[in-house]
C-alpha cells in the first residue's frame, strides 16, 4: 500500500474541492435561464389550474394566452395596485 504524505492529501483535497465548486457554479450559471423559464411556466400552469383548465407543460403557453387576457394586482380592499 502506498503511503501519501499529509501535505499531498491536503493539496489533493483542496484541489478537488475547488474543481467541484467551479463545476457546480458553472452548471448553476448555465442552467439559470432554463430554471427561470420553468418557473414562469409553472406559475402560468398553476393559474390555469386555479380556473379548472387542465394543461400540460407543452400546452401551457397556448392555453394561458387563450384564457388569461389581463393581469393585475389588487390590494386587500379590492382596489387595483399600479406599478406591480
C-alpha positions as CSV (number, residue, x, y, z in Angstrom):
1,X,0.0,0.0,0.0
2,X,1.3,3.4,-1.0
3,X,1.8,6.0,1.7
4,X,0.7,9.6,1.0
5,X,2.0,12.5,3.0
6,X,-0.4,14.8,4.8
7,X,0.7,17.6,2.5
8,X,-0.2,15.6,-0.6
9,X,-3.6,14.7,0.9
10,X,-4.3,18.3,1.8
11,X,-3.4,19.6,-1.6
12,X,-5.3,16.9,-3.4
13,X,-8.4,17.6,-1.3
14,X,-8.2,21.3,-1.7
15,X,-7.8,20.9,-5.5
16,X,-10.8,18.6,-5.7
17,X,-13.0,21.0,-3.6
18,X,-12.1,23.9,-5.9
19,X,-12.7,21.9,-9.0
20,X,-16.1,20.6,-7.9
21,X,-17.1,24.0,-6.7
22,X,-16.2,25.5,-10.1
23,X,-18.2,22.8,-11.9
24,X,-21.2,23.4,-9.7
25,X,-21.0,27.1,-10.1
26,X,-20.7,26.7,-13.9
27,X,-23.7,24.4,-14.0
28,X,-25.8,26.7,-11.9
29,X,-25.0,29.7,-14.1
30,X,-25.6,27.9,-17.3
31,X,-29.0,26.4,-16.1
32,X,-30.3,29.7,-14.6
33,X,-32.2,30.8,-17.8
34,X,-33.8,27.4,-18.1
35,X,-34.8,27.5,-14.4
36,X,-36.4,30.9,-14.8
37,X,-38.3,29.7,-17.8
38,X,-39.5,26.6,-15.9
39,X,-40.6,28.8,-13.0
40,X,-42.6,31.1,-15.4
41,X,-44.3,28.1,-17.0
42,X,-45.1,26.6,-13.6
43,X,-46.7,29.8,-12.4
44,X,-48.8,30.0,-15.6
45,X,-49.8,26.4,-15.2
46,X,-50.9,27.0,-11.6
47,X,-53.0,29.9,-12.7
48,X,-54.7,27.8,-15.3
49,X,-55.4,25.0,-12.8
50,X,-57.0,27.5,-10.4
51,X,-59.7,28.2,-13.0
52,X,-60.1,24.4,-13.7
53,X,-58.2,24.3,-17.0
54,X,-56.2,21.1,-17.3
55,X,-52.9,21.6,-19.1
56,X,-49.6,20.0,-19.7
57,X,-46.2,21.6,-19.8
58,X,-46.3,21.7,-23.6
59,X,-49.7,23.4,-23.9
60,X,-49.4,25.8,-21.0
61,X,-48.3,28.8,-23.1
62,X,-51.1,28.5,-25.7
63,X,-53.8,27.9,-23.1
64,X,-52.5,30.8,-20.9
65,X,-52.7,33.2,-23.9
66,X,-56.2,31.8,-24.7
67,X,-57.8,32.1,-21.2
68,X,-55.8,34.8,-19.5
69,X,-56.4,38.2,-21.2
70,X,-55.3,40.6,-18.5
71,X,-53.2,40.5,-15.4
72,X,-53.4,42.9,-12.4
73,X,-52.7,43.0,-8.7
74,X,-55.4,44.0,-6.1
75,X,-54.9,45.1,-2.5
76,X,-56.8,43.8,0.5
77,X,-59.6,46.3,-0.2
78,X,-60.1,45.0,-3.8
79,X,-58.5,48.1,-5.4
80,X,-56.1,47.7,-8.3
81,X,-52.5,48.4,-7.5
82,X,-50.4,50.3,-10.1
83,X,-46.8,49.6,-10.8
84,X,-46.6,46.0,-9.7
